[in-house]
Amino acid sequence: MAVCVAVIAKENYPLYIRSVPTQNELKFHYTVHTSLDVVEEKVSAVGKALADQRELYLGLLYPTEDYKVYGYVTNSKVKFVIVVDSSNTSLRDNEIRSMFRKLHNSFTDVMCNPFYNPGDAIQSRAFDSVVSGMMVQAC
Amino acid sequence: MADEALFQFLHNEVIQYVYKSAENGEMENGRCVSKLEHLGFRVGQGLIERFTKDTSRFKDELDVMKFICKDYWTSVFKKQIDNLRTNHQGIYVLQDNKFRLLTQLSSGKQYLEHAPKYLAFACGLVRGGLSNLGVRSIVTAEVSVMPACDIRIMIKQVN
């Protein structure tokens, strides 16, 4: 499903980033980095928008030729970015939503882990396996 | 409910533990309150992450404060804040007329001097929660009559 999953901290540095190993990793880092501007734009636009649009899920951030980039911002301003292959047209919006939901649940578990220091890179096996679950479905 | 009692017992024991270890010279005496506050800070960070998971995004600072007063306070202390005041310039005062961690103490003046240690954790909870929501603040508490307490939040403006 996803080809790259990234978690970005409040202060916009990466907490976790993982992409499928077969492809150019650096390219995904760039893609995620670029997407942060769009996230910022969407979040700041929300103040003026209607109340019912204040959702955590930001929707499609931008499509490129090969990929679609989706974004999600938690209340603690942590950003999740998922990159999926454009060729995968069967993917529905609510499937993406459920992926983000899973990711958020898992991230919350990481945050509540007493051995995790907020702000550090995520090195949790449970979180890893959730992310793997999202990526494996592609093959 | 059982979890209410458990939280209070645990909280009391944590205070006991921190002050006992200070007596035994493992820690400087004056640092107990800040130690408790720091414990609360970390707990608050985790809690707010969990509680805000299914809420919509907050509009502004006041929205965040309302959440703290209603949902957050109810989850931790089983009641809402009784009164929220603000000067709209970054100072908020949360008034709780029957603060749960103080209800087991005598309502006279007898234990008034011990009140700070029972409030430090709660202050930390609030500060941790706010900081995770991106609001940096200084949180202090005041007690004048026993089960009531005022929690004062000063927002640090981001430069």
Interface residues (C-beta under 8 A of the other chain):
Chain A: K10 V43 V46 G47 A51 R54 E55 L56 V73 T74 N75 S76 K77 H104 N105 F107 T108 M111 C112 P114 P118
Chain B: R42 Q45 G46 I48 E49 R50 T52 K53 T55 S56 R57 F58 K59 D60 N132 L133 G134
